[in-house]
Amino acid sequence: MNNKSKNKKFGLSTLAIHGEMKDQTFHSVVYPIYQTSTFSVERSDDYQKFINEEPDFYIYSRYGNPTVREVEKKLALIENCEDAVLFSSGMSAITSTVLSFIEAGDEIISLSSIYGMTYRFFRDYLPKFGVKVNFVDLEDIDKIENFITDKTKLIYFETPVNPTTRIVDIEKLVNFARKNNILTVIDNTFATPVNQNPADFGVDIILHSATKYLSGHSDLILGCAISDKFKIEKIRKTKNTLGGNPDPHQVFLLGRSLKTLELRVEKQNENALKIAQFLSNHKKVRRVFYPGLASHPEHEIAKKQMRGFGGMLSFELNGGLEDAKKFCDSLKVALNATSLGSVETLVSIPVLTSHIKMSKDELEKAGITESMVRISVGIENIEDLLWDFEQALNSI
């Protein structure tokens, strides 16, 4: 888009397709891949630009790369933020972001219901750096002020929560954090910018595992942090030091995928609701967890802060772990695979994948049972998916 359109509010797909940066050398419609580790300078004095931290001056791809920068700017646009920084994985984005704003002696608050690897980073690693993590159950979120001390620096949460799809009232949590001058960090992977823009509710930093919906094709691993320019610059310096820099070719693939993000997610929303409704009426299913169902405990909150209810759902079978295994192993269309957000429908058992190495008490607090199956709904024809789930349930 050119400068004449600055006052125009463009839609998500338009922003994801056109972005801000254009190829000024040959006017290529598709922004080029700068597959290089290093950049030359014409004069040694040019390194002063790097020393002065001038924007968009490149010397080494760990510090920055034009292909990466082009996609970072698109990510900021679709999340209604000023800037973004890409990482080699979602976990690199999470760890580098949190480490950018804490130091020994600090405390953070995290919901106990979060992605398993994030939980283990908080539980097993942050204490080694002298940081205390206070885990809060979803049921106690209204009492969160009881966990606040003068050392609390940030609150970390997800919504919808992985894998139970429970919903956190973003605005309510942000208002509480601001009153206490505490930073808020959200993992927005499950929702996507199509369904939810946390910055519109005042969240300080938005994280994504770009491996998931943003890429959407099960063929790359990336992560990102999105916020205002000041916070992103701080996070970028941590990334440069810890080395979680992304590969330009993978980022190019991410940029290509962003162009169809809205189309894919809208189809996934549609398919997920139909599958959730089908499972809710099946005799072998105990419970279904999907924000789009009126039976969901936070359905009204989801309606307030989400434009769509997402492509993720979970359900519990009447039996136990062996029944969950039998169901997953009997599928013909959906794939028994970890990860999520791709065009393929993927199923997984959280206690065997995303939430391993957690105690029974920790799993119980997170609302995860052995009979739970998580579904990442793809964009296949819905009649084929419904047939597949029906025959798999009948195999139990």
C-alpha positions in Angstrom: 0.0 0.0 0.0 1.3 3.5 -0.8 1.5 6.6 1.4 -1.7 8.0 0.0 -3.7 5.3 1.8 -2.4 5.9 5.4 -5.8 7.0 6.7 -7.5 3.9 5.2 -8.3 1.0 7.6 -7.5 -2.1 5.6 -8.8 -5.6 6.3 -6.7 -8.5 7.6 -6.3 -10.3 4.3 -5.3 -7.0 2.4 -2.7 -6.3 5.1 -1.4 -9.9 5.0 -1.1 -9.9 1.2 0.4 -6.4 0.6 2.1 -5.4 3.9 4.4 -2.4 3.9 7.7 -3.4 2.3 8.1 -3.6 -1.4 11.0 -4.8 -3.7 12.5 -1.5 -4.8 15.2 -3.1 -7.0 13.2 -5.1 -9.6 9.6 -4.5 -8.4 9.0 -8.2 -7.9 5.4 -8.8 -6.8 6.6 -11.4 -4.3 9.2 -10.0 -1.9 12.6 -11.8 -2.5 14.3 -14.3 -0.3 17.6 -13.0 1.0 19.1 -16.4 1.8 22.3 -15.0 3.2 24.2 -15.1 6.5 26.0 -11.8 6.0 25.8 -8.5 4.1 28.7 -6.5 2.8 29.2 -2.8 3.2 30.7 -0.3 0.6 32.8 1.5 3.2 34.0 0.5 6.7 32.4 3.7 8.0 29.0 2.2 7.2 29.3 0.0 10.3 28.6 3.1 12.3 25.0 2.7 11.2 24.9 -0.7 12.9 26.5 0.7 16.0 23.9 3.5 16.0 21.2 0.8 15.6 19.8 2.4 12.6 16.6 0.5 11.4 16.7 -1.7 8.3 20.5 -1.7 8.0 21.7 -5.2 7.7 25.1 -6.8 8.4 24.3 -10.3 9.7 21.1 -12.3 9.5 21.1 -13.1 13.2 20.6 -9.4 13.8 18.2 -8.9 10.9 17.3 -9.8 7.4 15.1 -8.0 4.8 12.9 -11.1 4.1 12.4 -11.5 7.8 11.7 -7.9 8.3 9.0 -7.8 5.6 7.0 -10.5 7.4 7.6 -9.0 10.8 5.9 -5.9 9.6 2.9 -7.8 8.3 2.5 -9.6 11.6 2.4 -6.3 13.4 -0.2 -5.0 11.1 -2.6 -7.9 11.4 -2.4 -7.8 15.2 -3.0 -4.0 15.3 0.5 -3.4 16.9 3.5 -1.3 16.0 6.2 -4.0 15.6 7.1 -7.6 15.7 10.1 -9.9 15.9 10.3 -13.4 14.5 12.0 -16.4 16.2 13.2 -19.9 15.2 10.3 -21.4 17.2 7.3 -20.6 19.4 9.2 -21.6 22.5 12.1 -19.4 21.5 9.6 -16.5 21.3 8.2 -17.4 24.7 11.4 -17.9 26.6 13.2 -14.8 25.0 10.2 -12.6 25.7 9.8 -13.5 29.3 13.6 -13.3 30.0 13.6 -9.8 28.5 11.5 -8.4 31.3 12.6 -10.3 34.4 15.7 -10.7 36.5 16.8 -12.6 39.6 14.5 -11.9 42.5 11.4 -11.1 40.4 8.1 -13.0 40.4 5.6 -13.7 37.6 2.1 -15.0 37.6 1.0 -17.7 35.1 -2.2 -19.5 34.7 -1.7 -23.2 35.5 -3.7 -24.1 32.3 -1.2 -23.3 29.6 0.8 -25.2 26.9 2.8 -28.0 28.6 6.2 -26.9 27.5 5.6 -23.3 28.6 4.5 -24.7 31.9 7.7 -26.7 32.2 9.8 -23.7 31.3 8.2 -21.8 34.1 8.3 -24.7 36.6 11.7 -26.2 35.9 13.9 -23.4 34.4 12.9 -19.9 35.7 13.6 -20.9 39.4 17.2 -21.6 38.3 17.4 -17.9 37.4 16.1 -16.9 40.7 12.6 -16.1 39.4 9.5 -17.3 41.3 6.4 -18.4 39.3 3.0 -18.3 41.0 0.6 -20.6 39.2 -3.1 -19.6 39.3 -5.9 -22.0 38.5 -8.6 -20.8 36.2 -11.2 -21.1 39.0 -9.1 -18.7 41.1 -8.5 -16.0 38.5 -10.8 -13.6 40.2 -8.6 -13.9 43.3 -5.4 -13.2 41.3 -4.6 -10.2 43.5 -3.9 -12.6 46.3 -0.8 -13.7 44.3 0.5 -10.2 43.7 3.6 -9.0 45.5 5.8 -5.9 44.9 8.1 -8.3 43.0 5.5 -9.3 40.4 6.6 -8.2 36.9 4.3 -9.9 34.5 1.2 -12.0 34.0 1.2 -14.8 31.4 -1.9 -16.4 30.0 -3.5 -18.1 27.0 -7.1 -17.8 25.8 -8.5 -20.1 24.5 -6.4 -22.3 26.8 -4.5 -25.4 25.4 -6.1 -28.0 25.3 -9.4 -27.4 27.2 -10.3 -24.2 25.2 -11.3 -22.5 28.4 -11.6 -18.7 28.0 -10.0 -15.9 30.1 -11.7 -12.5 30.2 -8.9 -10.5 28.6 -10.2 -7.0 29.4 -10.8 -7.9 33.0 -7.3 -9.3 33.4 -5.7 -6.4 31.7 -7.5 -3.9 33.8 -6.3 -5.6 36.9 -2.7 -5.8 35.6 -2.6 -2.1 34.7 -3.9 -1.1 38.1 -0.9 -2.9 39.6 1.6 -1.7 36.9 2.2 -5.3 35.7 3.0 -6.4 32.2 0.6 -8.7 30.4 1.8 -11.4 27.9 -0.6 -13.6 26.0 -0.1 -16.6 23.8 -2.7 -16.0 21.0 -1.8 -19.1 19.0 -5.2 -20.9 19.4 -7.3 -17.8 18.6 -5.2 -16.3 15.7 -5.5 -12.6 14.7 -8.5 -13.6 12.6 -10.6 -14.4 15.6 -9.0 -12.2 18.3 -6.8 -9.2 18.6 -5.6 -9.0 22.2 -4.0 -5.5 21.7 -7.5 -4.1 21.2 -8.1 -5.1 24.9 -4.8 -3.6 26.1 -2.5 -6.7 26.2 1.1 -5.6 26.2 2.8 -8.4 24.3 1.2 -11.0 22.0 3.0 -14.3 21.2 2.4 -16.9 18.5 3.8 -20.2 17.6 3.9 -19.3 13.9 4.3 -23.0 13.2 0.6 -23.4 13.8 -2.2 -21.3 12.2 0.0 -18.5 10.8 1.9 -20.9 8.6 -0.9 -23.5 8.5 0.7 -26.1 6.3 2.7 -28.3 8.8 6.0 -27.4 7.0 7.9 -25.0 9.1 8.7 -24.0 12.7 8.7 -20.4 13.7 7.5 -18.1 16.5 6.9 -14.4 17.0 6.4 -11.6 19.5 4.3 -8.6 18.7 4.0 -5.4 20.7 4.9 -1.7 20.6 8.3 -0.6 19.2 9.9 -0.1 22.6 9.1 -3.6 23.9 9.9 -5.3 20.6 13.4 -3.6 20.5 14.0 -5.0 24.0 12.9 -8.5 23.0 14.9 -8.3 19.8 18.1 -7.6 21.7 17.5 -10.7 23.8 16.8 -12.8 20.6 20.1 -11.5 19.1 22.0 -12.6 22.2 20.4 -16.0 22.7 20.4 -16.7 19.0 16.9 -17.8 18.3 16.9 -16.2 14.8 14.7 -17.5 12.1 15.7 -18.9 8.7 14.8 -16.5 5.8 13.4 -19.3 3.6 11.1 -20.5 6.3 10.0 -16.9 6.9 9.3 -16.5 3.2 7.0 -19.6 3.5 5.3 -18.0 6.5 4.7 -14.8 4.5 3.2 -16.7 1.7 0.9 -18.6 4.2 -0.3 -15.3 5.8 -1.9 -14.4 2.5 -4.5 -17.2 3.0 -4.7 -17.0 6.8 -8.2 -15.5 6.9 -9.6 -17.9 4.3 -8.2 -20.9 6.2 -9.2 -19.9 9.7 -12.8 -19.0 8.6 -13.2 -22.5 7.2 -11.6 -24.1 10.3 -14.0 -22.1 12.5 -16.9 -23.4 10.4 -15.8 -27.0 10.4 -14.9 -27.0 14.2 -18.4 -25.9 15.2 -20.1 -28.6 13.2 -17.7 -31.3 14.6 -18.3 -29.9 18.2 -22.1 -30.2 17.7 -21.8 -33.7 16.3 -19.6 -34.9 19.2 -21.9 -33.3 21.8 -24.7 -35.6 20.6 -22.7 -38.8 20.5 -23.4 -41.4 23.2 -19.7 -42.3 23.6 -18.6 -38.8 24.3 -18.7 -37.5 27.9 -18.0 -33.8 27.3 -17.0 -31.5 24.5 -14.9 -28.3 25.0 -15.5 -25.7 22.4 -16.1 -21.9 23.0 -18.7 -21.8 20.2 -21.1 -24.2 22.1 -23.6 -22.6 24.5 -22.6 -25.3 27.0 -19.0 -24.0 27.2 -18.5 -22.4 30.7 -17.2 -19.1 29.2 -19.3 -19.0 26.0 -20.5 -15.5 26.7 -17.0 -14.2 27.4 -15.8 -15.8 24.1 -18.7 -14.0 22.3 -17.6 -10.7 23.7 -13.9 -10.9 22.8 -13.7 -13.2 19.8 -15.0 -12.8 16.2 -14.9 -16.5 15.6 -14.5 -19.4 18.0 -11.5 -21.1 16.4 -10.5 -24.4 15.0 -9.5 -26.1 18.2 -11.7 -28.3 20.3 -11.3 -31.1 22.8 -13.5 -33.9 24.0 -13.6 -36.6 26.7 -14.6 -40.2 25.9 -16.7 -42.2 28.4 -13.8 -44.6 28.8 -10.1 -44.0 29.6 -6.7 -43.7 27.9 -7.1 -47.0 25.9 -10.3 -45.7 24.4 -8.7 -42.5 23.4 -5.9 -44.4 21.8 -8.3 -46.6 19.9 -10.2 -43.6 18.6 -7.1 -41.9 17.3 -5.7 -45.1 15.8 -8.9 -45.8 13.9 -9.1 -42.5 12.0 -8.9 -42.7 8.2 -8.8 -39.0 7.2 -7.7 -37.1 10.3 -4.1 -37.7 11.3 -2.8 -38.8 14.7 -0.2 -36.1 15.1 0.9 -33.5 17.5 0.9 -29.8 16.6 -2.1 -27.8 15.3 -3.4 -25.1 13.1 -2.7 -26.8 9.7 -5.0 -27.4 6.8 -5.0 -31.1 7.8 -7.2 -32.2 10.7 -4.9 -33.4 13.5 -5.8 -35.3 16.6 -3.7 -35.9 19.7 -4.0 -37.1 23.3 -2.6 -34.4 25.5 -1.3 -36.7 28.2 0.9 -38.4 25.5 2.0 -35.2 23.6 1.6 -31.6 24.6 1.2 -32.1 28.4 3.7 -35.0 29.2 5.9 -34.9 32.3 3.2 -33.3 34.4 2.0 -34.8 37.6 -1.6 -36.1 38.1 -2.2 -33.1 40.3 -0.9 -30.7 37.7 -3.0 -32.3 35.0 -6.1 -32.2 37.2 -5.6 -28.5 37.9 -5.3 -27.9 34.1 -8.5 -29.8 33.5 -6.8 -32.6 31.5 -7.9 -36.2 31.7 -6.5 -39.4 30.1 -9.6 -39.8 28.0 -9.3 -36.3 26.5 -8.6 -36.0 22.8 -7.6 -32.7 21.2 -8.7 -31.9 17.7 -7.1 -29.3 15.4 -9.8 -29.0 12.7 -8.6 -28.6 9.2 -10.2 -27.5 6.0 -11.2 -30.8 4.6 -14.8 -31.4 3.4 -16.9 -31.5 6.5 -18.9 -34.5 5.5 -15.7 -36.5 5.2 -14.6 -35.4 8.7 -17.9 -36.3 10.2 -17.8 -39.7 8.6 -14.3 -40.3 9.9 -15.1 -39.4 13.5 -18.3 -41.5 13.4 -16.5 -44.6 12.2 -13.6 -44.1 14.7 -16.1 -43.7 17.6 -17.9 -46.8 16.5 -14.6 -48.8 16.6 -14.4 -48.3 20.4 
